[in-house]
Amino acid sequence: MKPPSPLPLPYPLLSRRHFLLLSTTACLAILTSNCVQQKPASESTSLDPKTASWDQILAAAKGTTVNWAMWGGSDKTNAYADQWVANQLKSQYDVTVNRVPLNDTVEAVNKVVGEVQAGQTKGGGIDLIWINGENFRTMKQGNLLFGPFRDKLPSNQYYDANNAAVNSDFGLPIEGYSAPYTGSYYVMAADSAKVQQLPKTFEELLIWTKANPGRFAYVAPPQFDGSRFLLTALYGVTGGYEQYTGAEFNETLWNEKSPQMFDYLKELEPYLWRKGETYPPTQSRLQELFANGEIWIMPVFVSNVAEGLANGQFPKTTQAFTMPGISLNDPSFTAIPINAANPAGAMILANILSSPEGQLQKFKPDVWGDPPLLDTSKAPSDLQAEFAKVEAGYGIPLQELITSTVPVVNAEYTTRLEKTWEEQIAG
């Protein structure tokens, strides 16, 4: 692949406030301190994903270390990477995984940008990145990704070729430059002992909240979960997500529709927890309010519902539910930087993560709880039974999640939502 043209810093698409742009120097210092010396692998660094066979990829990676940059804010996801994934990689392929923890994925993006700008087109410090959204868009549009490689992965056979959730990322076609990693569904949860009629639209939610003041809350944006609530509100108040689809942000549409959504939030605010005078600062705090009965309905990622039920944090009467056409299907992926020192090792790691075994392991609530992205009907029959067993412990059927949730659209909508929320609601 032709080396990418140098990119100016700061790169424009990295301006979103909750993906703060760190200086390249700072990112290099943070990440370099976490990287380990890697066995030289000349075959790996010159690997051509278009022509290499899987056997050649395995041979090139044997005995090497792969540096995996991933958000490190969850003990569960860190343990999944350090234990099950690391064991599989080492025992099956003699490859060592070095987890490079990030506060935010943009740190890894900035590191790659800095390396490439400095002329380091090979031997970079990151081999694989857990990524989605604007960070993937930045790297793909900046010609900063190795590939396309996904078709080389044996795990690719287990994914539905017609499933938009695994073939596009925030409306941007993936085209083989990332591999599926984890499903993530942003839904609602209610204590069914206290909520007899579940609201299925934002109009019904407003009616319910007015009738039950103080019993609903959402996380303050720009915290990630709060920003996701704003996007669902945009969909739910202004007529659905379809109008926002497409690779580009629609300024005219935004100017027309967004005032409706913020008028709704202003009407909702006096009936929120603590009358909207303060908002839960984190999802953990929101879940504490739900667990102790201060609120009865909350927006939440379904994996948190599964975990809360499994560990006894939430009442047994907790029920996860979707707002059809509004709740979010928010998957994430893994991608390889164009200057990765060990793309062969990265491809093997990406394959493990997207394999039926990897998807099943992280699906278990006591491991992580994030649903699979693969088509479970394509998995081996014994694993299909295991997927069904795990799903039975969820608060919502997986098939209902898949059919009633909708994609996340161009990240600029979320950026605008956060900014306007701080101006009109928080301000």
JOMOTA-V566417 format. One line per field, one symbol per residue. psi: psi as a letter, one per 40 degrees, with the letter a starting at -180 (. if undefined). A space follows every 50 residues. Layout:
# JOMOTA-V566417
psi = ???
This chain:
# JOMOTA-V566417
psi = ihiiiiiiiihdefehdeghhiidddddddddeeiihihhgddddehhed diidddddddeheihhhhhihfehddddddddcdddddddddefhhhhhh iididddddddddddddeegeifiehdihhiibddddddddefeihaied eehdedeeiheehddeeihfehhdfeeiihchihhhaiiiheeehdhhhe idddddddddegieeiiiihieiddddddddddddddefiddeeiidihh dddddddddddddddddddeeihffediihdidddddddddeedieiiii hdddddddddeediieehhiiihhedihhgiiiiihidfhdgdddddddd dddeiddddddedhdeddehiieihdeeiiddddddddddddeiehhddd dddeiiihahedddddddddddddcd.
